[in-house]
């Protein structure tokens, strides 16, 4: 396990959101890079390529939620690396021709374009496996590590991300457009499940109730997806880092198509407010998480 040499053994003090997010990206992505150290060949190279360049928001949420309970960043870093590896795997597979068939991700060619489809599939598979390896190394008692692994498997499988993706693919082949409730349920799995896990990971590590952070994660995940739909309409490909306008081109039902652009923005703002108020029990210690919620609906990529 890579240790955070920049932090002292008791470094649980709050940081500004930007500093904390940059630190989290360094720690979380560093876990993956460290695990791949010395492994030659195209698959490890593609894994490093896939993990690089992201916002590391999910890794930040793990580290920041753990900090609320006095858990040092060096102890939560493996779990942060786990969620970033798992998220990267999902993007690599999502971009494949059999899924969304995207050419650009994070402002650079997708893995299957930079290498080939076989390498992309294997890199995604290996990132998923590495995610659980890292999760099992989190700095908490064995029973809590087991709970982290079990909850991550649920969040990433058919009752979470993969289930939501399957619903999304099925919706594209039907003649009946999805309604608002159906899209909300779909995105609760596809996008929301990993964000929700990230928000509750710190409480799990500390053996504390997860309810306030789960509510925060539910609101944050839905706001995140609504804002993604907004960026698909308002954003430009260079800034967003991937193709935009694809949903409208496919006639796909989105929060924007169902609520209108201004209605979607208003709903996202309401969700951010709900996310922030759900953290009242943690007082000023949760200010950085509140900043993260506001960032979700101000980002341009």
GICOR-V251453 format. One line per field, one symbol per residue. phi: phi as a letter, one per 40 degrees, with the letter a starting at -180 (. if undefined). burial: # if it has 24 or more other C-alpha atoms within 12 Angstrom, else .. A space follows every 10 residues. Layout:
BEGIN
phi->???
burial->???
END
This chain:
BEGIN
phi->.ccccccccb cbccbcdccc cccccccccd ccccccdgcc hccdcccccc ccgccfcccd cccccccdbg ccdcccddcc ccccccccdc cdccccdcbc fccbafgadc ccccbacccc ccccdccccc dcccccbdca ddcccccccc ccccccccca cccccccccc cccccbcccc cccccdcccc bccccccdcc dcccccgbdc dccccdcdcc cccdcdcdcc cccccbdccc gacbgccccc gccbccccbg cccccccccc cccccccccd ccgcccdccc cccccdbbcb a
burial->####...... .####.#..# ########## ######.... ..######## ##.####### ########## ########## ########## ######...# .#####.### #####.#.## ########## ########## ...######. ###.##..## #####.##.. .......#.. ..######## ########## ######...# .######### ########## ###......# #####..... .#######.. ...##.###. #########. ....###### #######..# #
END
